[in-house]
Amino acid sequence: MAFQETKQEDVSNFRFENFWGSKNFGMEFVGSVGMSGGLVCLWNLGMFELENSIKRRNVLAVRGRLKGSGEVMNFINVYAPQSCSAKLELWNEIRGIMGGWDGLWVVAGDFNAVRMESERKNSAFKANCAKNFNEFIAQANLLEYDLKGCRFTCSRNNGKKWSKLDRFLVCPEFFSKWPTACQRALPFLHSDHCPILLELGDKNFGPKPFRVFDAWLGKEGYKEAVELAVNYVDVQGPPDSRLTAKFARIRNEVKKWRDIYRKKEGENYARALEELEALESSLETRDLNEEEEWVYAENRRVIMDLEFKKCSEARQRARSKWAEEGDANTKFFHSLINQRKASNLIPGLNVNGRWVSKPARVKKEIMSFFQKSVP
């Protein structure tokens, strides 16, 4: 739990258990300068073991290990200053802290900056400040989950001015571990800033849609598997039921073909790699004969073809226009896939002013919405 702008020089005697719900928490804080600033971090002592901390006027960084897994977790609590130049110094300061520690990273708080003009309403947008903020996020290699519940996190002048100043930024490794997480804004009750939750829970909304990849087309056995399913006529019932059953059979037959083909590909890859390594070992002591040279070239071709197919599937999952340029950086494309998962996810809905996150209720509300939309 992170607090910004406490306006207290010393909070060591403050009753934070009223916020936490119990006394089982650790705490670090940065005192305010007069009535300006002040940061606090709280954590569950049963889950997180503190190892180190860095305290600056606008930054509180805590480092420790998650108990059980032993994974290193770093958290930075931020309360950014107002001026553009002071924020730029702060972005450089944060990047310096991140460069000195390894592990997973979460950077959160009040950044006093927006990333684009749409993140402000009826308030001034400073393009240079947004540019610096976006460059900091890119240079620090941070990613942001979608904000659910509302568009803005700060309200001023009795609701006349709105801005998205508060957010969570995470490293790619954190994002890959929890691609279906989200930021959720809570109601504005006690402050002009709304509290934000980073929800990591993975909700089960049932079976995921089955996709056919371009790389499968033209592969041995694919056409036959589809034709076998399409020509299957032992389906009874009304037309819509027969069509649904036929689609289901096509999906099942393609899945069977995919599993068999991938197993065969894996065996071919392993065999080609083994033979290639043996020939490369022989090259250290002698020249290859004509037959061995052909085997060497053929195995290299097999490995390159299989690697290209993996990249092709990753590009289609990412749906990136860079795919047209033949970029083979699968790590990049897997990152885009996870970002698409996060942006497409519906972790919950506001129903009659209440946040609903149970998958069954969410699906029911979505179905009800579309039923009412149909004339």
DABEL-V268726 format. One record per residue. RES is the residue in one letter. SS is DSSP state (@ for helix, = for strand, . for the rest). D_CENTER is the distance of its C-alpha to the mean C-alpha in Angstrom with 1 decimal. Layout:
# DABEL-V268726
res=[RES,RES]
ss=[SS,SS]
d_center=[D_CENTER,D_CENTER]
This chain:
# DABEL-V268726
res=[M,A,F,Q,E,T,K,Q,E,D,V,S,N,F,R,F,E,N,F,W,G,S,K,N,F,G,M,E,F,V,G,S,V,G,M,S,G,G,L,V,C,L,W,N,L,G,M,F,E,L,E,N,S,I,K,R,R,N,V,L,A,V,R,G,R,L,K,G,S,G,E,V,M,N,F,I,N,V,Y,A,P,Q,S,C,S,A,K,L,E,L,W,N,E,I,R,G,I,M,G,G,W,D,G,L,W,V,V,A,G,D,F,N,A,V,R,M,E,S,E,R,K,N,S,A,F,K,A,N,C,A,K,N,F,N,E,F,I,A,Q,A,N,L,L,E,Y,D,L,K,G,C,R,F,T,C,S,R,N,N,G,K,K,W,S,K,L,D,R,F,L,V,C,P,E,F,F,S,K,W,P,T,A,C,Q,R,A,L,P,F,L,H,S,D,H,C,P,I,L,L,E,L,G,D,K,N,F,G,P,K,P,F,R,V,F,D,A,W,L,G,K,E,G,Y,K,E,A,V,E,L,A,V,N,Y,V,D,V,Q,G,P,P,D,S,R,L,T,A,K,F,A,R,I,R,N,E,V,K,K,W,R,D,I,Y,R,K,K,E,G,E,N,Y,A,R,A,L,E,E,L,E,A,L,E,S,S,L,E,T,R,D,L,N,E,E,E,E,W,V,Y,A,E,N,R,R,V,I,M,D,L,E,F,K,K,C,S,E,A,R,Q,R,A,R,S,K,W,A,E,E,G,D,A,N,T,K,F,F,H,S,L,I,N,Q,R,K,A,S,N,L,I,P,G,L,N,V,N,G,R,W,V,S,K,P,A,R,V,K,K,E,I,M,S,F,F,Q,K,S,V,P]
ss=[.,=,=,=,.,.,.,.,.,.,.,.,.,.,.,.,@,@,@,@,.,.,.,.,=,=,=,=,=,=,.,.,=,.,.,=,.,.,=,=,=,=,=,=,.,.,.,=,=,=,=,=,=,=,=,.,.,.,=,=,=,=,=,=,=,=,.,.,.,.,.,=,=,=,=,=,=,=,=,.,.,.,.,@,@,@,@,@,@,@,@,@,@,@,@,@,@,@,@,@,.,.,.,=,=,=,=,=,=,=,.,.,.,.,.,.,@,@,@,=,=,.,.,.,.,.,@,@,@,@,@,@,@,@,@,@,@,@,@,.,.,=,=,=,.,.,=,=,.,.,.,.,.,=,=,=,.,.,.,.,=,=,=,.,.,=,=,=,=,=,=,@,@,@,@,@,@,.,.,.,.,=,=,=,=,.,.,.,.,.,.,.,=,.,.,=,=,=,=,.,.,.,.,.,.,.,.,.,.,.,.,.,.,@,@,@,.,.,.,.,.,@,@,@,@,@,@,@,@,@,.,.,.,.,.,.,.,.,@,@,@,@,@,@,@,@,@,@,@,@,@,@,@,@,@,@,@,@,@,@,@,@,@,@,@,@,@,@,@,@,@,@,@,@,@,@,@,@,@,@,@,@,@,.,.,.,.,.,.,@,@,@,@,@,@,@,@,@,@,@,@,@,@,@,@,@,@,@,@,@,@,@,@,@,@,@,@,@,.,.,@,@,@,@,@,.,.,.,.,@,@,@,@,@,@,@,@,@,@,@,@,@,@,@,.,.,.,.,=,=,=,.,.,=,=,=,.,.,@,@,@,@,@,@,@,@,@,@,@,@,@,@,@,.,.]
d_center=[20.4,20.9,23.8,24.8,28.3,30.3,33.5,35.0,36.3,36.3,34.2,35.2,37.4,35.2,34.6,30.8,31.3,31.8,28.1,26.8,29.2,30.9,32.1,29.8,27.6,27.6,27.7,27.8,28.8,29.8,32.9,33.4,36.0,38.5,36.6,33.8,30.3,29.7,26.5,25.9,23.4,24.0,22.7,23.7,26.4,26.0,22.3,22.1,24.9,25.3,26.4,26.5,26.0,26.6,28.1,28.7,29.7,26.4,24.1,23.9,21.9,22.1,21.5,22.0,21.3,19.8,23.0,23.1,20.5,21.7,18.3,18.5,16.5,17.1,16.8,18.3,19.9,20.8,23.6,24.3,27.8,29.1,30.5,28.5,30.1,29.4,25.7,25.7,27.4,24.8,21.8,23.9,24.6,21.0,20.3,23.5,22.4,19.2,21.3,23.5,21.3,19.1,16.5,13.1,12.8,12.2,14.2,15.2,18.3,20.6,20.1,23.1,21.6,19.8,17.9,19.9,23.1,21.7,20.3,24.0,26.8,30.4,29.7,30.0,27.2,27.6,26.3,26.9,25.0,22.0,22.4,22.6,19.5,17.4,19.1,18.3,14.5,14.9,17.4,15.6,12.6,10.2,7.2,7.3,6.2,9.1,12.3,14.2,17.9,19.2,18.8,20.4,20.5,23.9,27.2,30.5,34.1,34.1,31.2,32.4,29.7,26.0,23.1,19.4,19.9,17.7,14.0,11.4,10.1,8.3,9.0,7.3,8.8,7.4,3.7,5.7,7.8,6.1,3.7,6.5,6.8,8.3,10.9,14.4,17.5,20.8,24.2,26.2,28.9,30.0,28.7,28.0,24.3,22.4,20.6,16.8,15.1,11.6,11.7,10.2,12.7,12.1,14.8,17.0,17.9,20.1,20.4,17.9,19.7,21.3,20.9,23.6,22.8,25.3,25.8,27.5,30.1,33.4,32.6,35.4,35.7,33.0,35.6,37.9,35.3,34.5,38.2,39.1,36.7,37.9,41.6,41.4,43.7,44.1,42.1,43.9,43.3,42.7,41.1,37.6,37.6,38.8,36.2,33.4,35.0,35.3,31.6,30.8,33.3,31.9,28.4,30.0,32.2,29.4,27.3,30.5,31.0,27.5,27.7,31.2,30.3,27.3,29.5,32.2,29.9,28.8,32.5,33.4,30.8,31.9,35.5,35.1,33.3,36.0,38.8,37.3,37.1,40.7,42.0,40.3,41.9,45.2,44.9,45.2,48.8,50.1,49.6,48.3,50.8,50.4,49.0,46.5,45.4,44.7,42.7,40.7,39.9,39.1,36.7,34.8,34.7,33.3,30.5,29.6,29.7,27.4,24.8,25.1,24.4,21.2,20.1,21.4,19.4,16.1,17.1,18.0,14.7,13.0,16.0,16.3,19.8,19.7,20.5,23.9,24.5,24.0,21.2,20.8,17.8,15.9,13.4,12.6,12.5,10.3,7.7,8.7,8.7,5.1,4.9,8.0,7.3,5.5,8.4,10.9,10.6,13.7,13.3,16.8,19.6,22.3,25.5,28.8,27.1,25.4,21.8,21.6,18.8,20.8,19.9,23.6,24.2,21.3,22.5,26.1,25.4,23.7,26.7,29.1,27.8,28.3,31.6,32.9,31.8,33.9,37.5]
